[in-house]
Amino acid sequence: MSNVEVKKDEHGIYTMFVDSEPFFLRAGELHNSAAASLDWMEEKIWPNLRGLNMNSLIVPIYWEEIEPEEGRFDFSLMDGVIEQAAREGMRLVFLWFGLWKNAESMYVPSWVKNDSDRFFLVEKCNGEKINTVSPLCSAAVSADKKAFARVMEHIREVDEDRATVITIQVENEIGVMGTDRDYGEAAEKAFNDLVPENISRLFDRVGTWMDVFGDNAQECFMAYYFAKAVEEIAGEGKKAYNIPVYANCWLRQYPWYPGSYPSGGPVKEVHKIWKEMAPSLFALAPDIYVPYCADVMDEYSYEENPLFIPEIRKDAVASSYYMYAFLHHNAICFSPFGIEELALRPEEIDKPPMEIMIALNIDPSLTKRDCLLLIVATLGMHTNGTRCWMITRNVTQKVKHNLHACFMM
């Protein structure tokens, strides 16, 4: 039996309990690839975290590293992180980078990437395939489910007694980008079928997805299938080790249409579907990179959805809402992203790629922050601090791709 659970306390407030005591995560999340090397963690990460008054760290674990060949598992990296955290007196939240990470399938093993017949991809309406495995692909969901269950089983075997790992995020910022839904063969058939019975009952309407949801049909359709897939994965994992699991979301934001943000992800507008289809998740958690932090906290904190913030900007404005999250909304977690950079000197923080600075005629001697601000001003972009959308068309696609990667670091 695990030593971690999320339940209502004596005041009716959802609270995480670790070893029967309330535990509030004063956390930080590492950059996406920061935990890919134990030596790097030892030399560059842990020294920068000491003294930050944290009690927990959010760390990615990578399907491609854990199951490099189908059926063969290597837990050495994950085990090393657990041992390091235990030595540092730090609780861990693992992020399962499985089928979906930031609306793409970038951390799946090579045996998944190289078999697009078995693990088929989402298609746009013009037939173009994107780098996102379709949630309607039962073979892919089954493979992820098996891997995640093995991960959870292994964590139970090595860590249940000390509860270093206290919760798991299932996938990361799920959805599809550049299209409002999957238009592949399986998706087309499902979209034109009647809405599943439980969804019809939930919304008290019968018909196809267009009949029931009208203009919102595409996003609701994707929300149903992503939530269904996540529940399969999460539910199987919890059978192996019953600790709390949650899913996070890339917020609905400018320019506001599905596909400009990940369509089908657990944004507030489709929580009703996600809550119905993924009951194993204790929270649908917002990643907050917009300036209106309090509004997002207000929206995502409600009965049966405790506020859990796995990512938020690490600037002074965002961090000023720490007390609002914990005292007003009884948050379980508050976690600035890229936490390991807080202890670095400005000259040690990575700048945008030189190609971008040259293309935009930006002085390479500027600080990273000034570089990014100049990029925003030069291109006329909407930005939320870590993500950006190109409005002008005066730079090459390669530069755009690298710029997006830079903001996602």
KEPAZA-260036 format. One record per residue (C-alpha): y, x, z negated. Coordinates in Angstrom, 2 decimals, decimal comma. Layout:
// KEPAZA-260036
{{Y X Z}},
...
This chain:
// KEPAZA-260036
{{0,00 0,00 0,00}},
{{3,42 1,37 0,97}},
{{6,13 2,15 -1,57}},
{{8,90 0,75 0,63}},
{{9,95 -2,83 1,35}},
{{12,97 -4,89 2,27}},
{{13,25 -8,10 0,28}},
{{15,76 -10,26 -1,54}},
{{16,80 -9,01 -4,95}},
{{17,44 -11,19 -8,00}},
{{20,79 -12,21 -6,49}},
{{19,28 -13,28 -3,18}},
{{20,60 -10,20 -1,34}},
{{18,35 -8,38 1,10}},
{{17,80 -4,89 -0,29}},
{{15,57 -1,94 0,50}},
{{13,34 -0,92 -2,39}},
{{11,75 2,53 -2,53}},
{{9,28 3,07 -5,36}},
{{10,41 -0,31 -6,75}},
{{14,05 0,83 -7,01}},
{{16,98 -0,31 -4,81}},
{{17,80 2,30 -2,18}},
{{20,99 2,32 -0,11}},
{{20,94 4,68 2,83}},
{{23,90 7,07 2,81}},
{{22,64 8,40 6,07}},
{{23,48 10,27 9,21}},
{{21,76 10,35 12,58}},
{{21,00 13,52 14,49}},
{{21,72 14,04 18,17}},
{{18,92 12,94 20,46}},
{{17,22 16,31 20,95}},
{{18,20 18,00 17,68}},
{{14,74 17,55 16,18}},
{{12,84 18,96 19,16}},
{{12,39 22,33 17,41}},
{{11,48 23,02 13,79}},
{{13,15 26,43 14,00}},
{{16,37 24,78 15,19}},
{{16,16 22,29 12,33}},
{{15,73 25,14 9,84}},
{{18,51 27,32 11,22}},
{{21,10 24,86 12,51}},
{{20,54 21,40 11,07}},
{{19,55 21,50 7,40}},
{{22,20 24,09 6,41}},
{{24,88 21,84 7,92}},
{{23,69 18,77 6,03}},
{{23,67 20,24 2,55}},
{{26,73 19,17 0,60}},
{{27,37 16,00 2,63}},
{{26,17 13,71 -0,19}},
{{23,52 12,16 2,05}},
{{20,28 10,73 0,75}},
{{18,62 10,00 4,10}},
{{18,52 11,29 7,67}},
{{17,79 9,42 10,89}},
{{15,66 11,59 13,18}},
{{14,14 10,92 16,62}},
{{10,44 11,38 17,27}},
{{9,34 11,61 20,88}},
{{6,36 9,92 22,51}},
{{6,24 12,65 25,17}},
{{5,78 15,30 22,46}},
{{3,33 13,31 20,36}},
{{0,96 12,20 23,16}},
{{1,36 14,80 25,95}},
{{-1,99 13,73 27,41}},
{{-3,27 10,20 27,18}},
{{-5,35 9,89 24,04}},
{{-4,53 13,36 22,71}},
{{-2,04 13,40 19,85}},
{{-0,01 16,26 18,41}},
{{1,81 15,47 15,17}},
{{2,85 19,04 14,34}},
{{6,55 18,52 15,08}},
{{6,72 15,25 13,16}},
{{4,77 16,71 10,24}},
{{7,12 19,70 10,13}},
{{10,17 17,45 9,94}},
{{8,58 15,44 7,12}},
{{7,83 18,63 5,17}},
{{11,34 19,98 5,68}},
{{12,90 16,69 4,58}},
{{10,70 16,51 1,49}},
{{11,75 20,04 0,57}},
{{15,42 19,08 1,02}},
{{15,01 15,94 -1,09}},
{{15,95 13,77 1,89}},
{{14,42 10,43 2,90}},
{{13,74 9,94 6,60}},
{{14,25 7,16 9,11}},
{{12,31 7,90 12,26}},
{{13,50 6,67 15,65}},
{{10,53 5,97 17,90}},
{{11,62 7,13 21,36}},
{{8,80 5,33 23,14}},
{{9,04 3,23 26,28}},
{{12,78 2,67 26,04}},
{{15,69 4,83 25,02}},
{{19,25 3,85 25,99}},
{{17,96 1,33 28,53}},
{{15,83 3,94 30,30}},
{{12,34 5,34 30,00}},
{{13,32 8,98 29,57}},
{{11,07 10,02 26,67}},
{{7,80 8,61 27,94}},
{{5,00 11,15 28,53}},
{{4,54 12,68 31,97}},
{{1,33 10,71 32,47}},
{{3,41 7,55 32,24}},
{{6,24 8,85 34,44}},
{{3,82 9,97 37,13}},
{{1,92 6,70 37,42}},
{{4,43 4,06 38,48}},
{{1,66 1,89 39,92}},
{{0,06 1,46 36,52}},
{{3,33 1,61 34,58}},
{{5,64 -0,22 36,94}},
{{9,42 -0,02 36,80}},
{{12,19 -2,61 36,71}},
{{13,51 -3,52 40,16}},
{{17,00 -4,62 41,14}},
{{17,51 -7,63 43,38}},
{{17,68 -5,29 46,43}},
{{14,26 -3,82 45,60}},
{{15,60 -0,55 44,20}},
{{13,58 0,69 41,25}},
{{15,38 2,06 38,21}},
{{14,20 4,50 35,54}},
{{13,14 1,74 33,15}},
{{9,56 0,62 32,67}},
{{9,40 -3,15 32,93}},
{{8,75 -5,02 29,65}},
{{6,49 -7,26 31,74}},
{{4,15 -4,30 32,31}},
{{1,33 -5,02 29,88}},
{{-0,31 -1,64 30,52}},
{{2,84 0,17 29,42}},
{{3,34 -1,97 26,34}},
{{-0,31 -1,47 25,41}},
{{-0,03 2,32 25,77}},
{{3,14 2,42 23,64}},
{{1,53 0,13 21,08}},
{{-1,50 2,42 20,72}},
{{0,69 5,50 20,36}},
{{3,02 3,88 17,83}},
{{0,07 2,65 15,76}},
{{-1,34 6,19 15,67}},
{{2,07 7,50 14,58}},
{{2,25 4,97 11,77}},
{{-1,33 5,65 10,72}},
{{-0,60 9,39 10,56}},
{{2,59 8,90 8,55}},
{{0,60 6,80 6,06}},
{{-2,04 9,53 5,78}},
{{0,40 12,36 5,11}},
{{3,34 10,66 3,40}},
{{2,46 7,34 1,76}},
{{2,33 8,78 -1,77}},
{{5,80 10,36 -1,64}},
{{7,53 7,94 0,81}},
{{9,67 10,50 2,59}},
{{9,65 8,22 5,65}},
{{11,07 4,88 4,54}},
{{11,64 2,94 7,76}},
{{11,16 3,21 11,52}},
{{13,37 2,15 14,41}},
{{11,24 0,80 17,25}},
{{12,60 2,09 20,59}},
{{16,33 2,71 21,05}},
{{19,04 0,52 22,60}},
{{16,65 -1,56 24,67}},
{{17,60 -3,39 27,85}},
{{18,25 -2,83 31,55}},
{{21,37 -1,30 33,05}},
{{22,79 -1,82 36,52}},
{{21,05 -5,18 36,89}},
{{21,06 -8,38 34,89}},
{{17,26 -8,64 34,95}},
{{14,06 -7,36 36,45}},
{{13,53 -8,67 40,01}},
{{10,05 -7,17 40,51}},
{{7,11 -9,29 41,57}},
{{5,85 -10,08 38,07}},
{{9,36 -10,82 36,82}},
{{10,19 -13,09 39,76}},
{{7,13 -15,21 39,10}},
{{7,84 -15,42 35,36}},
{{11,53 -16,20 35,87}},
{{10,73 -19,16 38,12}},
{{8,03 -20,52 35,81}},
{{8,73 -22,91 32,96}},
{{10,22 -21,35 29,86}},
{{7,46 -20,65 27,26}},
{{6,80 -23,56 24,90}},
{{8,09 -21,89 21,75}},
{{11,41 -21,10 23,46}},
{{11,65 -24,66 24,78}},
{{11,13 -25,97 21,25}},
{{13,65 -23,49 19,85}},
{{16,38 -24,68 22,22}},
{{15,08 -28,25 22,61}},
{{15,04 -28,05 26,39}},
{{12,30 -27,95 29,03}},
{{12,45 -26,34 32,44}},
{{12,77 -23,00 34,17}},
{{14,92 -20,22 32,73}},
{{17,81 -21,39 34,91}},
{{17,30 -25,01 33,82}},
{{17,35 -24,11 30,13}},
{{19,92 -21,29 30,01}},
{{22,09 -21,67 33,11}},
{{24,44 -18,73 33,58}},
{{22,80 -16,89 30,68}},
{{19,29 -17,21 32,08}},
{{18,91 -13,61 33,23}},
{{19,85 -12,05 29,90}},
{{17,81 -14,55 27,89}},
{{14,81 -13,92 30,14}},
{{15,00 -10,18 29,54}},
{{15,59 -10,70 25,81}},
{{12,39 -12,74 25,62}},
{{10,24 -10,10 27,31}},
{{11,77 -7,11 25,53}},
{{11,45 -8,84 22,15}},
{{7,88 -9,86 22,95}},
{{7,01 -6,26 23,85}},
{{8,70 -4,83 20,76}},
{{6,83 -7,26 18,54}},
{{3,52 -6,14 20,03}},
{{4,42 -2,52 19,36}},
{{5,97 -3,03 15,93}},
{{3,32 -5,45 14,75}},
{{0,50 -3,07 15,63}},
{{2,31 -0,25 13,87}},
{{2,80 -2,28 10,71}},
{{-0,93 -3,02 10,62}},
{{-1,47 0,74 10,36}},
{{1,31 1,35 7,82}},
{{3,33 -1,53 6,45}},
{{6,81 -0,08 6,04}},
{{10,00 -1,77 7,28}},
{{10,81 -1,58 10,99}},
{{13,92 -2,62 12,89}},
{{15,50 -2,49 16,35}},
{{19,00 -1,38 17,28}},
{{21,36 -2,50 20,02}},
{{24,02 -1,20 22,33}},
{{26,78 -3,75 21,79}},
{{27,94 -6,29 24,31}},
{{31,28 -4,91 25,46}},
{{33,59 -4,23 28,38}},
{{33,18 -5,22 31,15}},
{{31,11 -7,86 29,35}},
{{28,44 -8,80 31,90}},
{{24,68 -8,20 31,42}},
{{23,76 -4,92 33,05}},
{{27,09 -3,29 32,18}},
{{25,54 -3,14 28,71}},
{{21,72 -3,25 28,37}},
{{20,68 -6,75 29,40}},
{{17,97 -8,13 27,14}},
{{18,74 -5,92 24,16}},
{{19,21 -7,53 20,73}},
{{22,93 -8,26 20,97}},
{{24,11 -11,10 18,78}},
{{24,20 -13,63 21,61}},
{{20,40 -13,48 22,00}},
{{19,41 -13,03 18,35}},
{{17,88 -16,49 18,30}},
{{15,33 -15,38 20,89}},
{{14,76 -11,98 19,29}},
{{14,24 -13,51 15,83}},
{{11,72 -15,94 17,26}},
{{9,79 -13,34 19,25}},
{{9,96 -10,29 16,96}},
{{9,46 -11,45 13,35}},
{{8,13 -8,02 12,28}},
{{11,66 -6,58 12,47}},
{{13,65 -6,85 9,26}},
{{16,96 -6,31 11,07}},
{{18,61 -6,28 14,47}},
{{21,02 -3,42 13,96}},
{{24,32 -2,71 15,76}},
{{25,29 0,75 17,01}},
{{29,05 0,70 16,50}},
{{31,24 2,80 18,78}},
{{33,99 0,24 19,33}},
{{37,28 0,31 17,37}},
{{36,79 -3,19 15,94}},
{{34,16 -2,05 13,42}},
{{34,74 -4,80 10,87}},
{{34,32 -7,55 13,47}},
{{30,93 -6,15 14,46}},
{{29,85 -5,93 10,82}},
{{30,93 -9,53 10,29}},
{{28,97 -10,65 13,34}},
{{25,72 -8,79 12,63}},
{{25,52 -9,55 8,91}},
{{24,19 -13,02 8,23}},
{{21,36 -14,80 6,46}},
{{18,03 -13,29 7,50}},
{{19,70 -10,33 9,23}},
{{20,77 -7,74 6,63}},
{{23,39 -5,29 7,86}},
{{21,82 -1,98 8,88}},
{{24,07 0,42 10,80}},
{{21,96 3,24 12,27}},
{{24,81 4,61 14,42}},
{{28,56 4,58 14,02}},
{{31,28 6,96 15,12}},
{{31,82 9,84 12,72}},
{{35,62 9,76 12,87}},
{{37,96 8,83 10,04}},
{{38,59 5,28 11,29}},
{{34,91 4,36 11,48}},
{{34,02 6,02 8,20}},
{{36,82 4,10 6,46}},
{{34,63 0,99 6,84}},
{{31,87 2,49 4,70}},
{{32,87 0,52 1,63}},
{{33,45 -2,65 3,65}},
{{29,87 -2,41 4,92}},
{{28,31 -1,82 1,51}},
{{30,52 -3,91 -0,78}},
{{31,46 -6,83 1,45}},
{{28,28 -7,12 3,49}},
{{25,70 -5,56 1,17}},
{{24,66 -3,16 3,92}},
{{21,36 -1,35 3,63}},
{{22,40 1,61 5,78}},
{{25,55 3,30 7,08}},
{{24,90 6,25 9,38}},
{{27,44 8,24 11,45}},
{{25,95 9,64 14,64}},
{{25,82 13,38 15,30}},
{{26,06 14,05 11,59}},
{{25,08 17,71 11,93}},
{{28,39 18,46 13,66}},
{{30,51 17,60 10,62}},
{{30,04 21,03 9,10}},
{{30,71 22,93 12,33}},
{{33,94 24,72 13,17}},
{{35,72 23,15 16,19}},
{{34,87 26,10 18,44}},
{{31,16 25,61 17,69}},
{{31,00 22,04 19,02}},
{{29,78 21,69 22,59}},
{{32,36 20,84 25,23}},
{{31,80 18,75 28,37}},
{{29,98 20,60 31,18}},
{{32,17 23,09 33,08}},
{{31,51 21,18 36,31}},
{{33,29 18,15 34,89}},
{{36,27 20,14 33,62}},
{{36,66 21,93 36,96}},
{{36,36 18,68 38,94}},
{{39,08 17,10 36,81}},
{{41,28 20,21 36,55}},
{{40,99 20,37 32,75}},
{{41,74 23,56 30,85}},
{{38,39 24,91 29,49}},
{{40,19 26,40 26,48}},
{{40,86 22,93 25,03}},
{{38,77 21,56 22,18}},
{{35,93 19,18 22,95}},
{{37,92 16,21 21,63}},
{{40,96 17,06 23,75}},
{{38,73 17,56 26,79}},
{{37,20 14,12 26,38}},
{{40,57 12,48 25,83}},
{{41,90 14,09 29,00}},
{{38,85 12,93 30,93}},
{{39,47 9,39 29,74}},
{{43,15 9,58 30,71}},
{{42,41 11,20 34,08}},
{{39,79 8,73 35,23}},
{{41,28 5,58 33,74}},
{{38,12 4,68 31,87}},
{{37,25 2,22 29,19}},
{{35,66 4,21 26,37}},
{{34,16 3,33 23,02}},
{{34,05 6,86 21,71}},
{{30,61 7,94 22,87}},
{{30,04 5,92 26,01}},
{{32,25 5,44 29,01}},
{{32,40 3,36 32,13}},
{{33,87 4,77 35,32}},
{{36,53 2,54 36,83}},
{{37,87 4,87 39,52}},
{{35,65 6,24 42,31}},
{{37,28 9,62 42,83}},
{{34,49 11,82 41,48}},
{{30,99 12,48 42,77}},
{{27,93 10,64 41,48}},
{{26,60 13,92 40,05}},
{{29,78 14,44 38,04}},
{{29,61 10,83 36,85}},
{{26,02 11,31 35,74}},
{{26,86 14,50 33,88}},
{{29,90 12,90 32,28}},
{{27,82 10,00 31,01}},
{{25,27 12,47 29,65}},
{{28,08 14,37 27,93}},
{{29,33 11,26 26,15}},
{{25,76 10,38 25,12}},
{{25,06 13,79 23,50}},
